[in-house]
Amino acid sequence: MMLHTALNWRYATKRMNGRRVPDATLERILDAAHLAPSSYGLQPYSIVVVDTPELRERCQPAMYHQPQVVEGSHLLVFATWESIGNAEVDQLMALIAEERGVEPASLESYRHTIAETVARLSTPEARHQWAARQAYLAMGMVLTAAAMERVDATPMEGFDPAALDEVLGLPERGLRSAVVVTLGYRDLETDWLAGLKKVRWPRDRVIVRAE
């Protein structure tokens, strides 16, 4: 499927038909998320895959009982790292040095720049908000990749983060939920949005040229 055709096909599906996304398809979508850009390449988040019906049922009350949570195939919970500091920066530098075959000392200036940035994130909320912006980049990759696979993907901010985190045990992992995507397949019989024309502001209102 061509990119623009796929993007016109997708929408925020409200009802899904219970069909499971094949494992190979899911992995391709997750691979796209893994390749997402992030500030300094730090990727300060994890994507928690919730695939069992039982666990999705337990998540549903924290997501205000929205039906696609249980009708879909998977939930992808984009969760920020609570710890973003020198240890994580050092781990990234070691990974870059190993993958690119360079001396760690050659990365010291880059390391210093990143360390200065994360040091300015002086509160847990500041770290969460900064990391969440990086996670949203990965979510965009998921939405696009899913559309290319003809899998419906619904981004969801309508949930109780603390309640969802408790169900999934995220605090014990040092994680905090930021946004969720439900993957599955649209139910053409029950989804009131299915088949409706996509509506966006006129292009010249969204895209403006600097003068």
Steps between C-alpha positions, in 0.01 A plus 500: 500500500632845410565731795235764427242234418573334835475828691167579338378149584582519872287665766465482878297180510244490781375142463703195402400151396723286723721370220858453614788679331743232374825481693714578195292810424522617860877461497532714186295774667716477813814510286381834361457631854846374591646704211325821606710813545546653843694786652869397503386147415441440871154339455402559866191280493386141469209359301306253713314247285174377654370209296302264722121551517508456877749780556324731256176442692679602818624815325157601369367670818811721509419593140145607579354175362567593138399195293801485267719414799348151515376472141844570356795268470775680694559804715828684463571708808768764443658549841773745593804412708496643850880498505660722237846603612872442469468122524270486198720743306808288575317187385412671172860612447623145558246367250596756236870426548439126465266522200711752308839368600628826647683585819273614785730798557412632155139539616576707807381830353175339387459335839548835674232664283244229578588500870444875517158461341379226733641686801261784423211256538506559872162354602326168432226685310752681280669169417164338426385779269829505308505124463132494401577729206754245381248218548248685284748488212503121532121497518486685169718232346264233636193671354666530160644149495167353610320682220749363249423152635126575484470460875285746691681697768321731741705746708350545845564766763167437673611289794598523865881471490544410866234229482639354178853506637385307806330230292811453287749528786681786329630675814693185590669525159578869540245593232210744472237483225470791257276385214343176375432357155244225439572273204237290327250501217198725457150364550309634202165411658538679833756779452311820427813656350557223246449626147467867592700752302824610664475865605802726543547877502584641156862425416598868492379543857713213627806559282625858481811644342743716694542849357 
